[in-house]
Amino acid sequence: MTVTHIVLFKVKPDIPPQQLAEFDTQVRSLKQVPGVQKLSFGPTFKTDRARGYTHALVVELPNQQALNDYAANEHHVTVIKNHIRPAVMEDGILAMDIEQ
């Protein structure tokens, strides 16, 4: 069964444009992680219903083991530590995983 990994982000409102661009580039680079079949990422355009979340990431993987491998992947861990955590608010990450 395909696993869909969904992550919502609340980017800090005062983030410098260069840091925001690097955040975007690095999150999109997660497409290179083995097992990723499809990756979609971008900012919301309907902020009135986003409850403060500014960006969404949707990753499709073939199964739960691939999701576990993705989570432990060195590149994924580095992107979170160096680019995602510094760019988002303290309570600014919401993640869910579903099987289809």
Backbone hydrogen bonds, N-H to C=O, Kabsch-Sander energy under -0.5 kcal/mol:
donor,donor_aa,acceptor,acceptor_aa,energy
3,V,61,L,-2.9
4,T,98,I,-3.1
5,H,3,V,-0.5
5,H,59,V,-3.2
6,I,4,T,-0.6
6,I,96,M,-3.3
7,V,57,L,-2.8
8,L,94,L,-3.1
9,F,55,H,-2.7
10,K,92,G,-2.1
11,V,9,F,-0.7
12,K,87,A,-2.7
15,I,12,K,-1.3
20,L,16,P,-2.3
21,A,17,P,-2.4
22,E,18,Q,-2.0
23,F,19,Q,-2.5
24,D,20,L,-2.3
25,T,21,A,-2.5
26,Q,22,E,-2.8
27,V,23,F,-2.5
28,R,24,D,-2.2
29,S,25,T,-1.4
30,L,27,V,-1.5
31,K,28,R,-1.6
32,Q,29,S,-1.9
33,V,30,L,-1.6
36,V,33,V,-1.9
37,Q,60,E,-3.1
38,K,60,E,-1.2
40,S,58,V,-2.6
42,G,56,A,-1.7
44,T,54,T,-2.5
49,R,46,K,-1.2
50,A,47,T,-1.0
53,Y,50,A,-2.2
54,T,9,F,-3.0
55,H,9,F,-1.8
56,A,42,G,-2.4
57,L,7,V,-2.9
58,V,40,S,-2.9
59,V,5,H,-2.8
60,E,38,K,-2.8
61,L,3,V,-2.9
67,L,63,N,-1.6
68,N,64,Q,-2.4
69,D,65,Q,-2.5
70,Y,66,A,-2.5
71,A,67,L,-2.5
72,A,68,N,-1.6
73,N,69,D,-1.0
73,N,70,Y,-0.6
77,V,73,N,-2.6
78,T,74,E,-2.3
79,V,75,H,-2.5
80,I,76,H,-2.2
81,K,77,V,-2.4
82,N,78,T,-3.0
83,H,79,V,-2.1
84,I,79,V,-2.2
85,R,80,I,-2.8
87,A,83,H,-0.5
87,A,84,I,-1.0
88,V,84,I,-1.5
89,M,10,K,-2.9
92,G,89,M,-2.1
94,L,8,L,-2.2
96,M,6,I,-2.6
98,I,4,T,-2.4
100,Q,2,T,-2.8
